[in-house]
């Protein structure tokens, strides 16, 4: 990690640069695979699953037997832990439901919004070394609360054609409606276009590698909504003289272990704490199973000394981190100054991994500076808010003349006529 | 308009096809112009304004003089009408503000969301034959309520280098922070990349032609958020025997006059009403100033007879219209069955043009079937919802062991350690 002592503001843009993402242009490859899925359906999916995942499947759907076996394999302890996380995630996301609140804007003119679930959604869960069942919770639970009718989960099979039992256990626990053994570009293609066995969805959620990201961009281009633009995970921590260096080092490593391209940033007004964190980092990283990944990520990472905590917040807003930990004394007093962040963790005991798993907040968050304009996934991500209006005869008499004048000024006489023809019947009587 | 009598369900996909959008690939052109803006800034903007808008400007910014002149030119009647619309739009969008509601998910674990404005936004207002000042209201008002710091408006100048006075009047009325005479790809490029005189924004709002649409897609690809995927305007009306054919015809024409590619659809359980609407359409279109446009749009449009009102709603949900008018008796009873629509108008007097101008709802809505997965523009579009959590020592003791187990099952030991190191200090004492 590099340390920057009182860096000038004109270097902040440089200090906020994210590690280079692999910019290989995958658009042609994605176009080609999508086209083949469009033409050949399942046959194309089988072909690419053999090619990329090295498994010769006969069917993608996970059957009831596989699910039941999974449930018997997962330990009771882990089931309890997942149960606790589920309850908290449910509680927090249920609190996001909105009540219909009609507003009478003018006399006789009543407007309101009502939520409707997005009917069919896709949930992508990456494969790889670890089974990311926590993401099944984070996407499946709000989808269920929203009332989505179909929740289609896709995740790549291992070389034996299997899916990790904890993923299957979690998926059945929260009521995912169908589970398919398919990953990568071909999974996103199937969810976008639909095939014989995998249904086309209205919106696709979930993380993934560069292939999945490129495929989700194509899905969006073709009219299927996506959750968020993707990017590697990030954490910015603001510390002061009261912070515990060992806690901070553990938090930084928890994010650094995600991938070579993860970025962790430490910002402080106290040089001594920065140094103490560095020492703690060196001690802790030694024993980390994913040490090589964490060390690679730490290379991209920065320790920044700034003149006071207000400047630290200012830098954080400039950076717009996915995760922000305010590991400082009386962190509450800085809340109002936070303008750009995905999810914020306050105080000594709010470690970022709590939000990844079990506190109740969602862990699907904007990265790469997108926190300036995007919110993380919430119940809102699974619904549409439809506006309604009911205008009475009297209501139209109140606002009608204004509509006529405005439509005329915009030279849209058809718009004006729709009001005039109604008002005329009133004056006729 | 073509009439379809009791069409079979397997024809619904065909009946829901939107008119072909101009699919000319503009990506290369957009890439080229964006690159030039990136390299040459304002000089590139001036060049393209001369090339596309045929005006040789020296500066883009609208000055105070121009604004003051505009205010004196707009009639008092129109000012009053705009004032009424402004008050209603404010009232409805203010009601969308959310109050912070902390939830204690587990004992000692408190989570909540807080809204923060997107700091800088761009508002694009198209040029052309009509000054779309109503869109200035629809985008500027919620931006102001949200608290966006910078609201940058771009709109193309006419051949004299001027902007319509009603647009300027409306922009100053609601507190747009800067107004620039620039349109098309070059305007969206400037808002995406920033130049000497136009500031880079976090999110771009507003309608536009195929060039603007292609440029907004590029903006999104480069990391600037956009409001909605674009498409031509649409209206679906459901009528029954109680509907007034003349009102319905006027509503259909109000949408048909938008553009050749607008689409209007009439769905009913009563053949006689469909016929009566057709006659009324023929009568009314004759006198419409934008008759040619309306007639072209009507060519794409459909009259559909279905067996009952439930089937009409089912078709509407399948179609997912931008605007839906339920011009039927007791329309309220069908509300719960609506699952996909941008904005819904209930009853005899709720004409669609009310929502375009003055009832209070927003007129920036999902088209082209996007109502299945997107909401229209609302206060939400101008804010990010940041999640916060504060976990006490006791709180971490409650949820910590679950986090440790789950992190271990995902093979993310760094995530586990962040909890363990904290729990250890508690058991040590």
Interface residues (C-beta under 8 A of the other chain):
Chain A: X77 X78 X80 X81 X82 X84 X85 X87 X88 X91 X92 X95 X96 X101 X103 X105 X106 X109 X111 X113 X114 X116 X117 X118 X119 X129 X130 X131 X132 X133 X134 X166 X202 X203 X217 X221 X223 X224 X225 X229 X244 X246 X247 X250 X251 X253 X254 X255 X256 X257 X258 X284 X288 X289 X290 X294 X331 X332 X335 X338 X339 X340 X341 X342 X343 X344 X345 X346 X347 X348 X349 X350 X351 X352 X353 X354 X355 X356 X357 X358 X359 X360 X361 X362 X366 X368 X369 X370 X371 X372 X373 X374 X375 X376 X378 X380 X383 X384 X385 X386 X387 X388 X389 X390 X391 X392 X393 X395 X396 X399 X400 X401 X402 X403 X405 X406 X407 X409 X410 X411 X412 X413 X414 X415 X416 X417 X418 X419 X421 X422 X425
Chain B: X77 X78 X80 X81 X82 X84 X85 X87 X88 X91 X92 X95 X96 X101 X103 X105 X106 X109 X111 X113 X114 X116 X117 X118 X119 X129 X130 X131 X132 X133 X134 X166 X202 X203 X217 X221 X223 X224 X225 X229 X244 X246 X247 X250 X251 X253 X254 X255 X256 X257 X258 X284 X288 X289 X290 X294 X331 X332 X335 X338 X339 X340 X341 X342 X343 X344 X345 X346 X347 X348 X349 X350 X351 X352 X353 X354 X355 X356 X357 X358 X359 X360 X361 X362 X366 X368 X369 X370 X371 X372 X373 X374 X375 X376 X378 X380 X383 X384 X385 X386 X387 X388 X389 X390 X391 X392 X393 X395 X396 X399 X400 X401 X402 X403 X405 X406 X407 X409 X410 X411 X412 X413 X414 X415 X416 X417 X418 X419 X421 X422 X425
